[in-house]
Amino acid sequence: MTKADQQLIQVEVVLAMADRQELVELEVAVGTTIAEAISQSGVPGMFECFELNLENVGVFGRKASSEQILQAGDRVEIYRPLIADPKEVRRQRALKQAKT
């Protein structure tokens, strides 16, 4: 089967850093996985010093396996590492408010 014969779907791959974000729209073959779409998009390479971890990806805000098959219109999100633990930040904020 040639590429012209393959059924294609539209998906997006996005990575948002603190100072900028990149969103790439792609046409991929039916049956493409999250990992394959990320590779085809080139998004991780657009950020200096960003190290891709395929354990930290999702679709429309829901964590997903990098081997998940994409559906037409899916938005693949590459999550960056957390700078601080959200639970600890809330605890510190509560302690600060209790003192005032």
PyRosetta script that sets phi, psi and omega in degrees:
from pyrosetta import init, pose_from_sequence

init()
pose = pose_from_sequence("MTKADQQLIQVEVVLAMADRQELVELEVAVGTTIAEAISQSGVPGMFECFELNLENVGVFGRKASSEQILQAGDRVEIYRPLIADPKEVRRQRALKQAKT")
pose.set_psi(1, 129.6)
pose.set_omega(1, 178.8)
pose.set_phi(2, -83.6)
pose.set_psi(2, 164.5)
pose.set_omega(2, 179.4)
pose.set_phi(3, -59.6)
pose.set_psi(3, -34.1)
pose.set_omega(3, 179.3)
pose.set_phi(4, -65.9)
pose.set_psi(4, -27.3)
pose.set_omega(4, -179.5)
pose.set_phi(5, -83.8)
pose.set_psi(5, -17.4)
pose.set_omega(5, -178.3)
pose.set_phi(6, -71.3)
pose.set_psi(6, 142.6)
pose.set_omega(6, 174.4)
pose.set_phi(7, -81.6)
pose.set_psi(7, 128.7)
pose.set_omega(7, -177.3)
pose.set_phi(8, -110.5)
pose.set_psi(8, 150.4)
pose.set_omega(8, 175.1)
pose.set_phi(9, -127.3)
pose.set_psi(9, 156.5)
pose.set_omega(9, 177.4)
pose.set_phi(10, -94.1)
pose.set_psi(10, 132.6)
pose.set_omega(10, 173.5)
pose.set_phi(11, -139.5)
pose.set_psi(11, 166.4)
pose.set_omega(11, 175.2)
pose.set_phi(12, -123.1)
pose.set_psi(12, 148.0)
pose.set_omega(12, 172.5)
pose.set_phi(13, -124.3)
pose.set_psi(13, 129.3)
pose.set_omega(13, -175.9)
pose.set_phi(14, -134.4)
pose.set_psi(14, 143.5)
pose.set_omega(14, 173.0)
pose.set_phi(15, -138.0)
pose.set_psi(15, 124.2)
pose.set_omega(15, 179.8)
pose.set_phi(16, -114.7)
pose.set_psi(16, 122.1)
pose.set_omega(16, 174.3)
pose.set_phi(17, -103.8)
pose.set_psi(17, 177.1)
pose.set_omega(17, -177.2)
pose.set_phi(18, -61.3)
pose.set_psi(18, -35.9)
pose.set_omega(18, -173.6)
pose.set_phi(19, -103.4)
pose.set_psi(19, -15.5)
pose.set_omega(19, 178.6)
pose.set_phi(20, -164.6)
pose.set_psi(20, 163.7)
pose.set_omega(20, 176.1)
pose.set_phi(21, -133.6)
pose.set_psi(21, 156.9)
pose.set_omega(21, 176.4)
pose.set_phi(22, -129.7)
pose.set_psi(22, 135.4)
pose.set_omega(22, 176.0)
pose.set_phi(23, -130.1)
pose.set_psi(23, 126.4)
pose.set_omega(23, -179.9)
pose.set_phi(24, -120.8)
pose.set_psi(24, 126.6)
pose.set_omega(24, 174.6)
pose.set_phi(25, -91.0)
pose.set_psi(25, 135.4)
pose.set_omega(25, -177.1)
pose.set_phi(26, -131.1)
pose.set_psi(26, 153.1)
pose.set_omega(26, 164.8)
pose.set_phi(27, -107.2)
pose.set_psi(27, 120.4)
pose.set_omega(27, -179.2)
pose.set_phi(28, -125.8)
pose.set_psi(28, 159.8)
pose.set_omega(28, 178.9)
pose.set_phi(29, -70.7)
pose.set_psi(29, 146.9)
pose.set_omega(29, 172.7)
pose.set_phi(30, -56.1)
pose.set_psi(30, 134.9)
pose.set_omega(30, -178.2)
pose.set_phi(31, 97.2)
pose.set_psi(31, 0.5)
pose.set_omega(31, 178.9)
pose.set_phi(32, -70.4)
pose.set_psi(32, 138.5)
pose.set_omega(32, 178.3)
pose.set_phi(33, -90.4)
pose.set_psi(33, 167.9)
pose.set_omega(33, 176.0)
pose.set_phi(34, -57.2)
pose.set_psi(34, -47.4)
pose.set_omega(34, -178.7)
pose.set_phi(35, -59.5)
pose.set_psi(35, -41.6)
pose.set_omega(35, -179.7)
pose.set_phi(36, -66.2)
pose.set_psi(36, -41.0)
pose.set_omega(36, 179.4)
pose.set_phi(37, -64.9)
pose.set_psi(37, -40.7)
pose.set_omega(37, 178.1)
pose.set_phi(38, -61.7)
pose.set_psi(38, -44.6)
pose.set_omega(38, 179.1)
pose.set_phi(39, -61.3)
pose.set_psi(39, -44.7)
pose.set_omega(39, -179.4)
pose.set_phi(40, -67.1)
pose.set_psi(40, -29.9)
pose.set_omega(40, -176.2)
pose.set_phi(41, -72.7)
pose.set_psi(41, -33.7)
pose.set_omega(41, -175.7)
pose.set_phi(42, 74.6)
pose.set_psi(42, 7.6)
pose.set_omega(42, -175.8)
pose.set_phi(43, -58.6)
pose.set_psi(43, -47.6)
pose.set_omega(43, -178.4)
pose.set_phi(44, -57.1)
pose.set_psi(44, -33.0)
pose.set_omega(44, -180.0)
pose.set_phi(45, -72.4)
pose.set_psi(45, -9.8)
pose.set_omega(45, 179.4)
pose.set_phi(46, -79.9)
pose.set_psi(46, -7.0)
pose.set_omega(46, -177.7)
pose.set_phi(47, -121.4)
pose.set_psi(47, 123.2)
pose.set_omega(47, 177.1)
pose.set_phi(48, -63.5)
pose.set_psi(48, 140.9)
pose.set_omega(48, 173.8)
pose.set_phi(49, 63.5)
pose.set_psi(49, 14.9)
pose.set_omega(49, 176.4)
pose.set_phi(50, -89.2)
pose.set_psi(50, 128.3)
pose.set_omega(50, 179.3)
pose.set_phi(51, -109.0)
pose.set_psi(51, 112.9)
pose.set_omega(51, -178.0)
pose.set_phi(52, -68.6)
pose.set_psi(52, 131.3)
pose.set_omega(52, 173.3)
pose.set_phi(53, -122.9)
pose.set_psi(53, 108.6)
pose.set_omega(53, -176.2)
pose.set_phi(54, -68.8)
pose.set_psi(54, -1.9)
pose.set_omega(54, 173.2)
pose.set_phi(55, -82.3)
pose.set_psi(55, -15.6)
pose.set_omega(55, -176.5)
pose.set_phi(56, -112.4)
pose.set_psi(56, 63.6)
pose.set_omega(56, 178.1)
pose.set_phi(57, -134.2)
pose.set_psi(57, 161.2)
pose.set_omega(57, 178.0)
pose.set_phi(58, -160.1)
pose.set_psi(58, 178.9)
pose.set_omega(58, 177.1)
pose.set_phi(59, -129.2)
pose.set_psi(59, 121.9)
pose.set_omega(59, 179.8)
pose.set_phi(60, 50.8)
pose.set_psi(60, 47.2)
pose.set_omega(60, 173.9)
pose.set_phi(61, 80.5)
pose.set_psi(61, 5.2)
pose.set_omega(61, 177.8)
pose.set_phi(62, -115.5)
pose.set_psi(62, 126.2)
pose.set_omega(62, 179.4)
pose.set_phi(63, -55.9)
pose.set_psi(63, 140.2)
pose.set_omega(63, -177.5)
pose.set_phi(64, -143.6)
pose.set_psi(64, 160.9)
pose.set_omega(64, 175.1)
pose.set_phi(65, -75.7)
pose.set_psi(65, 144.4)
pose.set_omega(65, 178.9)
pose.set_phi(66, -66.2)
pose.set_psi(66, -14.3)
pose.set_omega(66, 179.7)
pose.set_phi(67, -94.8)
pose.set_psi(67, 2.8)
pose.set_omega(67, 178.6)
pose.set_phi(68, -64.8)
pose.set_psi(68, 137.0)
pose.set_omega(68, 178.1)
pose.set_phi(69, -79.3)
pose.set_psi(69, 133.9)
pose.set_omega(69, -178.0)
pose.set_phi(70, -83.0)
pose.set_psi(70, 151.9)
pose.set_omega(70, 175.4)
pose.set_phi(71, -110.7)
pose.set_psi(71, 158.8)
pose.set_omega(71, 178.1)
pose.set_phi(72, -55.8)
pose.set_psi(72, 132.0)
pose.set_omega(72, 177.1)
pose.set_phi(73, 87.1)
pose.set_psi(73, -2.3)
pose.set_omega(73, 179.7)
pose.set_phi(74, -63.2)
pose.set_psi(74, 145.9)
pose.set_omega(74, 172.9)
pose.set_phi(75, -112.9)
pose.set_psi(75, 109.6)
pose.set_omega(75, 178.6)
pose.set_phi(76, -81.4)
pose.set_psi(76, 127.2)
pose.set_omega(76, 179.8)
pose.set_phi(77, -114.0)
pose.set_psi(77, 129.7)
pose.set_omega(77, 175.9)
pose.set_phi(78, -100.3)
pose.set_psi(78, 118.7)
pose.set_omega(78, -176.6)
pose.set_phi(79, -90.9)
pose.set_psi(79, 135.0)
pose.set_omega(79, 177.9)
pose.set_phi(80, -85.4)
pose.set_psi(80, 160.3)
pose.set_omega(80, 179.0)
pose.set_phi(81, -64.4)
pose.set_psi(81, 146.8)
pose.set_omega(81, 176.4)
pose.set_phi(82, -71.6)
pose.set_psi(82, 140.0)
pose.set_omega(82, 176.9)
pose.set_phi(83, -80.9)
pose.set_psi(83, -37.6)
pose.set_omega(83, -179.9)
pose.set_phi(84, -138.5)
pose.set_psi(84, 153.0)
pose.set_omega(84, 177.2)
pose.set_phi(85, -72.1)
pose.set_psi(85, 120.1)
pose.set_omega(85, -177.3)
pose.set_phi(86, -57.0)
pose.set_psi(86, -35.9)
pose.set_omega(86, 179.1)
pose.set_phi(87, -65.0)
pose.set_psi(87, -41.3)
pose.set_omega(87, 179.9)
pose.set_phi(88, -66.8)
pose.set_psi(88, -39.6)
pose.set_omega(88, 178.3)
pose.set_phi(89, -61.4)
pose.set_psi(89, -44.8)
pose.set_omega(89, 178.7)
pose.set_phi(90, -64.0)
pose.set_psi(90, -40.5)
pose.set_omega(90, 179.4)
pose.set_phi(91, -62.4)
pose.set_psi(91, -44.5)
pose.set_omega(91, 179.6)
pose.set_phi(92, -64.0)
pose.set_psi(92, -40.3)
pose.set_omega(92, 179.1)
pose.set_phi(93, -64.3)
pose.set_psi(93, -41.2)
pose.set_omega(93, 178.9)
pose.set_phi(94, -65.0)
pose.set_psi(94, -40.3)
pose.set_omega(94, 177.8)
pose.set_phi(95, -63.6)
pose.set_psi(95, -42.2)
pose.set_omega(95, -179.8)
pose.set_phi(96, -63.9)
pose.set_psi(96, -43.0)
pose.set_omega(96, 179.5)
pose.set_phi(97, -67.7)
pose.set_psi(97, -32.4)
pose.set_omega(97, 179.2)
pose.set_phi(98, -68.5)
pose.set_psi(98, -29.4)
pose.set_omega(98, -179.9)
pose.set_phi(99, -77.0)
pose.set_psi(99, -20.3)
pose.set_omega(99, -178.2)
pose.set_phi(100, -94.2)
pose.dump_pdb("model.pdb")
